[in-house]
C-alpha cells in the first residue's frame, strides 16, 4: 500500500471509499504498515461513530481513527471497479 492508492473498508455493512494520503511503517511499534485515509462521502460512518461515542460517554471522535492498519483496509483498482459497476448497472 502506498500514498495515492484507492482503498475501501467494509464497516458494519457500509462500504467506505477513500484515498491513502500517508503511510507509516511500524507506527505503533507493532511491525504493521499503517495508512491515513481521506475518506469520501463518509457522513454515515462518522455519524454512527459519534453516536456510539455519545452512548458510551466518550469524546465525540473517540472511535474515529486517524490511521488504519493496512490489513483493515483493502486497495482497489478503481478503473476496474468502475467498469464492473457500470456493467452491472447496464444489467439492471
N, C-alpha and C positions, 0 to 999 in steps of 0.2 A: 504494500500500500504506500502511496506517495501523495504529496501535495498535488491538488488538482483532480484527483480521482473522484468519479461519481460513485456514491455509495447509497445503500439503503439499510434500514434497520426495521425489523418487524417487532412491534411492541403491542402486545395485547390486541392483536388483530388489525392494528394500524400500521401501514407501511409508510415509513418516514424516508424522505429523499434528501440528499444533501451533497455538498462538495467538501472534500478534505482541504482544510486551509493550513494545517500544521501537523507535523508528525514528530513524535518524541520517542526515542528508544530508551527502555529501562526507566521510564518516567517515575515510577513508584518503587524503584529498586526491586522489581519483580521479574526482569528479563523479558517483559512483553513490549510490543510496539503499541503506542497509544496515538490516537488521532483526534484532533479538534475539528469539528464539522460545522459548516454553515448550513443549517437545515432550511429547507424551502417549504413554505405553506405549512408550518408546524404548529399552528394555533391549537389544534385538537390535543396534541400531545402536551404542550406547555400548560394548557388549561387543566388537563387531567392531573398533571404533576403538582400544580399549585393547589388544586382541590385536595389532593392526597395530603400535602403538607399541612394545609389548614385543619383537616380532620385529625391529624396526628400531632397537632400543636407544635409544628416545626416552622422554621423560616420559609418564606414564600418560595424561594428557589432551591430548597434543600435537596429535592430529588432530581434536579436538572443538572446533569453532568456537564462539565466543561470539556473533558477528554473522555474518549471511549476506547476501551481495549479493542484492538483490531480483530479479535475473534468475535466481537459483539456487533460488528457492522460488516456488511458484505459489499465488495467492489462490484460494480455493474458495468457492462458495455452499454453505454447509453444509446448509441445509434442502433445497435441490435435490438435492444429492449423497445425502442420506439417503433422500429419496423414490425416487430412481433405484435405489439399492441394495435398498430394500425391494421394489420391483417385480421386480428380478432375483431376489431371494430367493423370491418367490411363484412364479416360473417354474421353480425348481429342485425 
